[in-house]
Amino acid sequence: MDIGLLSVSVNVYSTRRIVEEAQKLGHYIEQIDHTKCAVKLGKGKPQIFYQGQNITNVFQAIIPRIGTTVTKHGAAIVKQFQMNGVYSVAKAQSITTARNKVQTLQIMARKGIAIPDTLFSINPDNIEEQIDILGGMPIIIKLQEGTQGLGVILAETKKSAKSIIDTFYKMNTSILIQKYIEESKGEDIRLFVIGNRVVASMKRTSAPGDFRSNVHRGGATEIIEPTKTEKFMAINATKHVGLDIAGVDLLRSENGPLLIEVNASPGLQGIEASTGLNIAREIVLYVEKNGGLKK
């Protein structure tokens, strides 16, 4: 099978691992920097160009690894591949939905998947009321399109919360605020979903002095066995967003697991190191099995 891996660099751990495993399994795979792709529309069939070459019909399947700062362009390139009949493990709309935390949480709430109490607003005149609606302090303030723990702030007093929220509103930055789940103690769990299976899971614990448990923020990891409820939530959350492959993040609260994020381009480094599992190979095997299907 000929596979296009949409990623800005082959030096990224996840990209390199997927390339390695695809080659071991006998597939042709090429890393394509989607930021350097262009789409030609007009007379005839739309064409995708990369480094001066027409790659419209080169690949049978693509694996998108779209960065946060280029979501719209990356999703547009994925959409064009899809419209040309190329299989993708992540649909363009699903990528943009997963990247927006509010849209993801709206879907989860509608589907009955438990999430932390969350509020989003653009009104700078009733910040104190917004905090009270969530039950008071402390609260978590998040950028709607942040990733890897960036743009996630713990506000422990109303004064600091009002100052932070007001600043974001004045900068016209989209945010959401959430109830702080104190009993999670700076821990969350990442479940890696491929198709209808949770293929790996790990617990992430925040570094000393930080409440964010992301590996990129210095958090520690360890392998865990998720509960049936956690697996059910992760698999269904992935389906509801419309993804084939996702990293689903949950908090363990007194009232059961709460979903906080669905990641359309989950990193492999932390979870492969923590679990010792070959996740990259599982991804390629899934593409191998489903790549003949047009989506």
Short mmCIF file of the C-alpha atoms (twelve columns), coordinates in Angstrom:
data_MODEL
# 
_entry.id   MODEL 
# 
loop_
_atom_site.group_PDB 
_atom_site.id 
_atom_site.type_symbol 
_atom_site.label_atom_id 
_atom_site.label_alt_id 
_atom_site.label_comp_id 
_atom_site.label_asym_id 
_atom_site.label_seq_id 
_atom_site.Cartn_x 
_atom_site.Cartn_y 
_atom_site.Cartn_z 
_atom_site.pdbx_PDB_model_num 
ATOM 1   C CA . MET A 1   0.000   0.000  0.000   1 
ATOM 2   C CA . ASP A 2   1.150   3.550  -0.726  1 
ATOM 3   C CA . ILE A 3   0.630   5.789  2.319   1 
ATOM 4   C CA . GLY A 4   0.983   9.539  2.725   1 
ATOM 5   C CA . LEU A 5   1.905   10.685 6.234   1 
ATOM 6   C CA . LEU A 6   0.901   14.330 6.633   1 
ATOM 7   C CA . SER A 7   3.393   15.778 9.115   1 
ATOM 8   C CA . VAL A 8   5.701   18.780 9.180   1 
ATOM 9   C CA . SER A 9   8.838   16.709 9.792   1 
ATOM 10  C CA . VAL A 10  10.064  13.128 9.773   1 
ATOM 11  C CA . ASN A 11  12.174  14.042 12.819  1 
ATOM 12  C CA . VAL A 12  9.072   14.159 15.016  1 
ATOM 13  C CA . TYR A 13  9.055   10.970 17.136  1 
ATOM 14  C CA . SER A 14  5.516   9.894  16.204  1 
ATOM 15  C CA . THR A 15  6.104   10.505 12.511  1 
ATOM 16  C CA . ARG A 16  9.403   8.627  12.512  1 
ATOM 17  C CA . ARG A 17  7.905   5.638  14.317  1 
ATOM 18  C CA . ILE A 18  4.985   5.324  11.918  1 
ATOM 19  C CA . VAL A 19  7.362   5.502  8.947   1 
ATOM 20  C CA . GLU A 20  9.584   2.802  10.482  1 
ATOM 21  C CA . GLU A 21  6.716   0.399  11.110  1 
ATOM 22  C CA . ALA A 22  5.099   0.967  7.720   1 
ATOM 23  C CA . GLN A 23  8.371   0.166  5.999   1 
ATOM 24  C CA . LYS A 24  8.836   -2.966 8.105   1 
ATOM 25  C CA . LEU A 25  5.398   -4.119 6.987   1 
ATOM 26  C CA . GLY A 26  6.353   -3.630 3.363   1 
ATOM 27  C CA . HIS A 27  4.446   -0.447 2.572   1 
ATOM 28  C CA . TYR A 28  5.625   2.595  0.659   1 
ATOM 29  C CA . ILE A 29  5.195   5.590  2.953   1 
ATOM 30  C CA . GLU A 30  6.143   9.194  2.367   1 
ATOM 31  C CA . GLN A 31  6.168   12.064 4.824   1 
ATOM 32  C CA . ILE A 32  4.335   15.021 3.280   1 
ATOM 33  C CA . ASP A 33  4.601   18.471 4.878   1 
ATOM 34  C CA . HIS A 34  0.965   19.557 4.559   1 
ATOM 35  C CA . THR A 35  1.932   23.193 5.132   1 
ATOM 36  C CA . LYS A 36  3.717   23.052 1.770   1 
ATOM 37  C CA . CYS A 37  0.831   21.467 -0.117  1 
ATOM 38  C CA . ALA A 38  -1.344  23.457 -2.497  1 
ATOM 39  C CA . VAL A 39  -4.711  22.611 -4.042  1 
ATOM 40  C CA . LYS A 40  -5.579  23.626 -7.581  1 
ATOM 41  C CA . LEU A 41  -9.295  24.093 -8.230  1 
ATOM 42  C CA . GLY A 42  -10.983 24.932 -11.506 1 
ATOM 43  C CA . LYS A 43  -11.484 23.069 -14.735 1 
ATOM 44  C CA . GLY A 44  -11.210 19.309 -14.353 1 
ATOM 45  C CA . LYS A 45  -10.567 17.290 -11.207 1 
ATOM 46  C CA . PRO A 46  -9.014  19.222 -8.274  1 
ATOM 47  C CA . GLN A 47  -5.318  18.507 -7.892  1 
ATOM 48  C CA . ILE A 48  -2.957  18.471 -4.896  1 
ATOM 49  C CA . PHE A 49  0.599   19.675 -5.445  1 
ATOM 50  C CA . TYR A 50  3.641   19.165 -3.223  1 
ATOM 51  C CA . GLN A 51  7.099   20.476 -4.069  1 
ATOM 52  C CA . GLY A 52  5.987   21.025 -7.652  1 
ATOM 53  C CA . GLN A 53  4.681   17.459 -8.064  1 
ATOM 54  C CA . ASN A 54  1.065   16.428 -8.562  1 
ATOM 55  C CA . ILE A 55  0.375   13.960 -5.709  1 
ATOM 56  C CA . THR A 56  -3.391  13.751 -6.241  1 
ATOM 57  C CA . ASN A 57  -3.395  10.039 -7.098  1 
ATOM 58  C CA . VAL A 58  -0.156  8.881  -5.470  1 
ATOM 59  C CA . PHE A 59  -1.563  7.478  -2.203  1 
ATOM 60  C CA . GLN A 60  -4.211  4.926  -1.334  1 
ATOM 61  C CA . ALA A 61  -4.379  6.153  2.244   1 
ATOM 62  C CA . ILE A 62  -3.231  9.089  4.348   1 
ATOM 63  C CA . ILE A 63  -2.421  9.438  8.039   1 
ATOM 64  C CA . PRO A 64  -2.901  13.085 9.076   1 
ATOM 65  C CA . ARG A 65  -0.703  14.471 11.870  1 
ATOM 66  C CA . ILE A 66  -1.907  18.070 11.752  1 
ATOM 67  C CA . GLY A 67  -0.309  20.698 14.002  1 
ATOM 68  C CA . THR A 68  -2.384  23.125 16.063  1 
ATOM 69  C CA . THR A 69  -1.156  26.280 14.346  1 
ATOM 70  C CA . VAL A 70  -2.089  25.042 10.866  1 
ATOM 71  C CA . THR A 71  -5.343  23.223 11.592  1 
ATOM 72  C CA . LYS A 72  -7.467  24.964 8.953   1 
ATOM 73  C CA . HIS A 73  -4.996  24.502 6.104   1 
ATOM 74  C CA . GLY A 74  -4.154  20.952 7.162   1 
ATOM 75  C CA . ALA A 75  -7.833  20.009 7.362   1 
ATOM 76  C CA . ALA A 76  -8.416  21.520 3.906   1 
ATOM 77  C CA . ILE A 77  -5.663  19.331 2.456   1 
ATOM 78  C CA . VAL A 78  -7.134  16.260 4.170   1 
ATOM 79  C CA . LYS A 79  -10.585 17.184 2.833   1 
ATOM 80  C CA . GLN A 80  -9.253  17.332 -0.714  1 
ATOM 81  C CA . PHE A 81  -7.646  13.908 -0.406  1 
ATOM 82  C CA . GLN A 82  -10.964 12.580 0.895   1 
ATOM 83  C CA . MET A 83  -12.926 14.175 -1.946  1 
ATOM 84  C CA . ASN A 84  -10.518 12.538 -4.389  1 
ATOM 85  C CA . GLY A 85  -11.334 9.115  -2.910  1 
ATOM 86  C CA . VAL A 86  -8.271  8.616  -0.679  1 
ATOM 87  C CA . TYR A 87  -8.828  6.872  2.658   1 
ATOM 88  C CA . SER A 88  -7.925  8.925  5.733   1 
ATOM 89  C CA . VAL A 89  -7.800  7.729  9.338   1 
ATOM 90  C CA . ALA A 90  -9.081  11.181 10.353  1 
ATOM 91  C CA . LYS A 91  -11.743 13.106 8.461   1 
ATOM 92  C CA . ALA A 92  -11.171 16.823 7.939   1 
ATOM 93  C CA . GLN A 93  -14.245 17.825 9.949   1 
ATOM 94  C CA . SER A 94  -13.265 15.482 12.788  1 
ATOM 95  C CA . ILE A 95  -9.815  17.069 13.004  1 
ATOM 96  C CA . THR A 96  -11.245 20.579 13.369  1 
ATOM 97  C CA . THR A 97  -13.894 19.391 15.842  1 
ATOM 98  C CA . ALA A 98  -11.377 17.599 18.067  1 
ATOM 99  C CA . ARG A 99  -9.082  20.629 17.973  1 
ATOM 100 C CA . ASN A 100 -11.853 22.829 19.435  1 
ATOM 101 C CA . LYS A 101 -12.453 21.875 23.062  1 
ATOM 102 C CA . VAL A 102 -15.882 23.500 23.270  1 
ATOM 103 C CA . GLN A 103 -17.210 21.691 20.200  1 
ATOM 104 C CA . THR A 104 -15.887 18.397 21.534  1 
ATOM 105 C CA . LEU A 105 -17.449 18.911 24.951  1 
ATOM 106 C CA . GLN A 106 -20.755 19.972 23.397  1 
ATOM 107 C CA . ILE A 107 -20.864 16.680 21.509  1 
ATOM 108 C CA . MET A 108 -19.953 14.699 24.619  1 
ATOM 109 C CA . ALA A 109 -22.640 16.428 26.688  1 
ATOM 110 C CA . ARG A 110 -25.265 15.724 24.024  1 
ATOM 111 C CA . LYS A 111 -24.221 12.077 23.846  1 
ATOM 112 C CA . GLY A 112 -24.357 11.645 27.618  1 
ATOM 113 C CA . ILE A 113 -20.622 11.241 28.219  1 
ATOM 114 C CA . ALA A 114 -19.613 12.731 31.583  1 
ATOM 115 C CA . ILE A 115 -17.464 15.883 31.491  1 
ATOM 116 C CA . PRO A 116 -16.370 18.400 34.148  1 
ATOM 117 C CA . ASP A 117 -18.767 21.309 34.699  1 
ATOM 118 C CA . THR A 118 -17.779 23.697 31.933  1 
ATOM 119 C CA . LEU A 119 -18.745 27.221 30.946  1 
ATOM 120 C CA . PHE A 120 -17.841 29.301 27.924  1 
ATOM 121 C CA . SER A 121 -18.766 32.915 27.323  1 
ATOM 122 C CA . ILE A 122 -17.492 36.057 25.631  1 
ATOM 123 C CA . ASN A 123 -19.109 38.466 28.090  1 
ATOM 124 C CA . PRO A 124 -16.492 40.408 30.104  1 
ATOM 125 C CA . ASP A 125 -19.123 42.105 32.279  1 
ATOM 126 C CA . ASN A 126 -20.217 39.138 34.417  1 
ATOM 127 C CA . ILE A 127 -17.020 37.229 35.132  1 
ATOM 128 C CA . GLU A 128 -17.837 36.862 38.823  1 
ATOM 129 C CA . GLU A 129 -21.234 35.429 37.939  1 
ATOM 130 C CA . GLN A 130 -19.558 32.946 35.568  1 
ATOM 131 C CA . ILE A 131 -17.298 31.756 38.381  1 
ATOM 132 C CA . ASP A 132 -20.289 31.402 40.727  1 
ATOM 133 C CA . ILE A 133 -22.175 29.327 38.135  1 
ATOM 134 C CA . LEU A 134 -19.321 26.794 38.284  1 
ATOM 135 C CA . GLY A 135 -19.510 26.661 42.067  1 
ATOM 136 C CA . GLY A 136 -16.710 29.030 42.954  1 
ATOM 137 C CA . MET A 137 -12.963 28.656 43.184  1 
ATOM 138 C CA . PRO A 138 -10.623 27.155 42.172  1 
ATOM 139 C CA . ILE A 139 -11.252 26.926 38.433  1 
ATOM 140 C CA . ILE A 140 -9.348  25.876 35.322  1 
ATOM 141 C CA . ILE A 141 -9.094  28.363 32.454  1 
ATOM 142 C CA . LYS A 142 -8.340  26.873 29.023  1 
ATOM 143 C CA . LEU A 143 -7.766  28.157 25.539  1 
ATOM 144 C CA . GLN A 144 -10.344 26.509 23.300  1 
ATOM 145 C CA . GLU A 145 -7.633  25.344 20.908  1 
ATOM 146 C CA . GLY A 146 -4.674  24.743 23.213  1 
ATOM 147 C CA . THR A 147 -2.668  21.521 23.188  1 
ATOM 148 C CA . GLN A 148 0.008   19.681 25.206  1 
ATOM 149 C CA . GLY A 149 -0.986  21.630 28.327  1 
ATOM 150 C CA . LEU A 150 -0.330  25.022 26.739  1 
ATOM 151 C CA . GLY A 151 -3.029  27.589 27.486  1 
ATOM 152 C CA . VAL A 152 -4.253  25.747 30.592  1 
ATOM 153 C CA . ILE A 153 -4.219  27.806 33.796  1 
ATOM 154 C CA . LEU A 154 -5.270  27.040 37.357  1 
ATOM 155 C CA . ALA A 155 -6.815  30.068 39.080  1 
ATOM 156 C CA . GLU A 156 -7.105  29.637 42.844  1 
ATOM 157 C CA . THR A 157 -8.663  32.983 43.798  1 
ATOM 158 C CA . LYS A 158 -11.460 35.076 42.304  1 
ATOM 159 C CA . LYS A 159 -9.099  38.010 41.937  1 
ATOM 160 C CA . SER A 160 -6.628  36.065 39.822  1 
ATOM 161 C CA . ALA A 161 -9.396  34.345 37.849  1 
ATOM 162 C CA . LYS A 162 -11.106 37.641 37.012  1 
ATOM 163 C CA . SER A 163 -7.798  39.156 35.931  1 
ATOM 164 C CA . ILE A 164 -6.897  36.209 33.665  1 
ATOM 165 C CA . ILE A 165 -10.357 35.863 32.124  1 
ATOM 166 C CA . ASP A 166 -10.681 39.613 31.553  1 
ATOM 167 C CA . THR A 167 -7.297  39.657 29.822  1 
ATOM 168 C CA . PHE A 168 -8.283  36.819 27.485  1 
ATOM 169 C CA . TYR A 169 -11.605 38.491 26.660  1 
ATOM 170 C CA . LYS A 170 -9.865  41.778 25.836  1 
ATOM 171 C CA . MET A 171 -7.473  39.879 23.555  1 
ATOM 172 C CA . ASN A 172 -10.510 38.354 21.781  1 
ATOM 173 C CA . THR A 173 -9.193  34.899 22.687  1 
ATOM 174 C CA . SER A 174 -11.690 32.052 22.898  1 
ATOM 175 C CA . ILE A 175 -11.573 30.313 26.273  1 
ATOM 176 C CA . LEU A 176 -13.576 28.008 28.466  1 
ATOM 177 C CA . ILE A 177 -13.585 27.661 32.240  1 
ATOM 178 C CA . GLN A 178 -14.023 24.409 34.132  1 
ATOM 179 C CA . LYS A 179 -14.575 23.269 37.657  1 
ATOM 180 C CA . TYR A 180 -11.298 22.086 39.177  1 
ATOM 181 C CA . ILE A 181 -11.472 18.386 40.043  1 
ATOM 182 C CA . GLU A 182 -9.384  18.458 43.187  1 
ATOM 183 C CA . GLU A 183 -9.519  14.727 43.866  1 
ATOM 184 C CA . SER A 184 -7.753  14.003 40.558  1 
ATOM 185 C CA . LYS A 185 -4.594  15.302 42.305  1 
ATOM 186 C CA . GLY A 186 -2.868  16.427 39.134  1 
ATOM 187 C CA . GLU A 187 -3.395  13.065 37.440  1 
ATOM 188 C CA . ASP A 188 -5.249  12.064 34.307  1 
ATOM 189 C CA . ILE A 189 -5.313  8.993  32.112  1 
ATOM 190 C CA . ARG A 190 -4.694  8.765  28.377  1 
ATOM 191 C CA . LEU A 191 -6.406  5.979  26.466  1 
ATOM 192 C CA . PHE A 192 -5.186  5.335  22.938  1 
ATOM 193 C CA . VAL A 193 -8.056  4.224  20.722  1 
ATOM 194 C CA . ILE A 194 -7.697  2.561  17.322  1 
ATOM 195 C CA . GLY A 195 -10.972 1.564  15.694  1 
ATOM 196 C CA . ASN A 196 -13.104 -0.189 18.278  1 
ATOM 197 C CA . ARG A 197 -10.265 -0.968 20.692  1 
ATOM 198 C CA . VAL A 198 -8.332  0.725  23.436  1 
ATOM 199 C CA . VAL A 199 -4.866  -0.502 22.467  1 
ATOM 200 C CA . ALA A 200 -2.921  1.201  25.272  1 
ATOM 201 C CA . SER A 201 -3.453  3.356  28.324  1 
ATOM 202 C CA . MET A 202 -1.326  5.228  30.829  1 
ATOM 203 C CA . LYS A 203 -1.672  7.445  33.867  1 
ATOM 204 C CA . ARG A 204 0.029   10.834 33.723  1 
ATOM 205 C CA . THR A 205 1.060   12.641 36.902  1 
ATOM 206 C CA . SER A 206 1.998   16.299 37.005  1 
ATOM 207 C CA . ALA A 207 5.524   17.447 37.723  1 
ATOM 208 C CA . PRO A 208 6.216   19.011 41.165  1 
ATOM 209 C CA . GLY A 209 4.802   22.519 41.308  1 
ATOM 210 C CA . ASP A 210 2.528   22.032 38.283  1 
ATOM 211 C CA . PHE A 211 -1.058  20.758 38.076  1 
ATOM 212 C CA . ARG A 212 -0.863  19.828 34.371  1 
ATOM 213 C CA . SER A 213 -0.106  16.168 33.762  1 
ATOM 214 C CA . ASN A 214 0.959   16.411 30.107  1 
ATOM 215 C CA . VAL A 215 4.179   14.590 29.237  1 
ATOM 216 C CA . HIS A 216 5.344   17.671 27.324  1 
ATOM 217 C CA . ARG A 217 5.050   19.657 30.566  1 
ATOM 218 C CA . GLY A 218 7.307   17.240 32.435  1 
ATOM 219 C CA . GLY A 219 4.635   14.888 33.776  1 
ATOM 220 C CA . ALA A 220 5.473   11.309 34.754  1 
ATOM 221 C CA . THR A 221 3.735   8.281  33.236  1 
ATOM 222 C CA . GLU A 222 2.918   4.727  34.216  1 
ATOM 223 C CA . ILE A 223 0.970   1.924  32.604  1 
ATOM 224 C CA . ILE A 224 -2.526  1.258  33.954  1 
ATOM 225 C CA . GLU A 225 -5.463  -1.005 33.240  1 
ATOM 226 C CA . PRO A 226 -8.527  1.174  32.579  1 
ATOM 227 C CA . THR A 227 -11.953 0.181  33.832  1 
ATOM 228 C CA . LYS A 228 -14.682 -1.057 31.522  1 
ATOM 229 C CA . THR A 229 -16.435 2.287  31.941  1 
ATOM 230 C CA . GLU A 230 -13.302 4.209  30.954  1 
ATOM 231 C CA . LYS A 231 -12.799 2.032  27.874  1 
ATOM 232 C CA . PHE A 232 -16.446 2.447  26.900  1 
ATOM 233 C CA . MET A 233 -16.193 6.230  27.254  1 
ATOM 234 C CA . ALA A 234 -12.990 6.459  25.229  1 
ATOM 235 C CA . ILE A 235 -14.199 4.293  22.348  1 
ATOM 236 C CA . ASN A 236 -17.541 6.085  22.122  1 
ATOM 237 C CA . ALA A 237 -15.996 9.554  22.420  1 
ATOM 238 C CA . THR A 238 -13.720 8.698  19.491  1 
ATOM 239 C CA . LYS A 239 -16.714 7.576  17.433  1 
ATOM 240 C CA . HIS A 240 -18.808 10.620 18.344  1 
ATOM 241 C CA . VAL A 241 -16.086 12.982 17.121  1 
ATOM 242 C CA . GLY A 242 -15.774 10.885 13.947  1 
ATOM 243 C CA . LEU A 243 -12.198 9.688  14.339  1 
ATOM 244 C CA . ASP A 244 -10.682 6.257  13.686  1 
ATOM 245 C CA . ILE A 245 -7.652  6.918  15.886  1 
ATOM 246 C CA . ALA A 246 -7.556  9.178  18.951  1 
ATOM 247 C CA . GLY A 247 -5.972  9.845  22.293  1 
ATOM 248 C CA . VAL A 248 -8.745  10.295 24.849  1 
ATOM 249 C CA . ASP A 249 -7.979  12.019 28.152  1 
ATOM 250 C CA . LEU A 250 -10.026 11.333 31.284  1 
ATOM 251 C CA . LEU A 251 -9.985  12.506 34.890  1 
ATOM 252 C CA . ARG A 252 -10.920 10.173 37.712  1 
ATOM 253 C CA . SER A 253 -13.369 11.974 39.997  1 
ATOM 254 C CA . GLU A 254 -15.399 10.970 43.044  1 
ATOM 255 C CA . ASN A 255 -18.379 10.485 40.728  1 
ATOM 256 C CA . GLY A 256 -16.548 8.459  38.104  1 
ATOM 257 C CA . PRO A 257 -14.447 9.252  35.033  1 
ATOM 258 C CA . LEU A 258 -14.825 12.611 33.294  1 
ATOM 259 C CA . LEU A 259 -13.760 13.268 29.723  1 
ATOM 260 C CA . ILE A 260 -11.566 16.325 29.187  1 
ATOM 261 C CA . GLU A 261 -10.227 15.986 25.634  1 
ATOM 262 C CA . VAL A 262 -10.181 13.945 22.428  1 
ATOM 263 C CA . ASN A 263 -6.904  14.336 20.528  1 
ATOM 264 C CA . ALA A 264 -6.938  13.688 16.771  1 
ATOM 265 C CA . SER A 265 -3.123  13.473 16.524  1 
ATOM 266 C CA . PRO A 266 -2.071  11.768 19.756  1 
ATOM 267 C CA . GLY A 267 1.651   11.553 20.406  1 
ATOM 268 C CA . LEU A 268 3.314   8.150  20.571  1 
ATOM 269 C CA . GLN A 269 6.474   8.842  22.531  1 
ATOM 270 C CA . GLY A 270 5.033   8.927  26.034  1 
ATOM 271 C CA . ILE A 271 2.635   6.030  25.662  1 
ATOM 272 C CA . GLU A 272 5.081   3.732  23.837  1 
ATOM 273 C CA . ALA A 273 7.728   4.428  26.486  1 
ATOM 274 C CA . SER A 274 5.286   3.936  29.347  1 
ATOM 275 C CA . THR A 275 3.590   0.772  28.092  1 
ATOM 276 C CA . GLY A 276 6.335   -0.820 25.982  1 
ATOM 277 C CA . LEU A 277 3.740   -1.414 23.259  1 
ATOM 278 C CA . ASN A 278 4.272   -0.882 19.559  1 
ATOM 279 C CA . ILE A 279 1.460   1.605  18.914  1 
ATOM 280 C CA . ALA A 280 2.935   2.744  15.593  1 
ATOM 281 C CA . ARG A 281 2.622   -0.788 14.227  1 
ATOM 282 C CA . GLU A 282 -1.009  -0.967 15.386  1 
ATOM 283 C CA . ILE A 283 -1.750  2.253  13.485  1 
ATOM 284 C CA . VAL A 284 -0.203  0.916  10.267  1 
ATOM 285 C CA . LEU A 285 -2.027  -2.411 10.606  1 
ATOM 286 C CA . TYR A 286 -5.302  -0.527 10.976  1 
ATOM 287 C CA . VAL A 287 -4.585  1.530  7.845   1 
ATOM 288 C CA . GLU A 288 -3.595  -1.687 6.051   1 
ATOM 289 C CA . LYS A 289 -6.933  -3.259 6.946   1 
ATOM 290 C CA . ASN A 290 -9.111  -0.255 6.149   1 
ATOM 291 C CA . GLY A 291 -7.180  1.551  3.430   1 
ATOM 292 C CA . GLY A 292 -9.169  -0.034 0.650   1 
ATOM 293 C CA . LEU A 293 -12.315 1.626  1.938   1 
ATOM 294 C CA . LYS A 294 -13.171 5.096  0.699   1 
ATOM 295 C CA . LYS A 295 -14.259 7.560  3.350   1 
# 
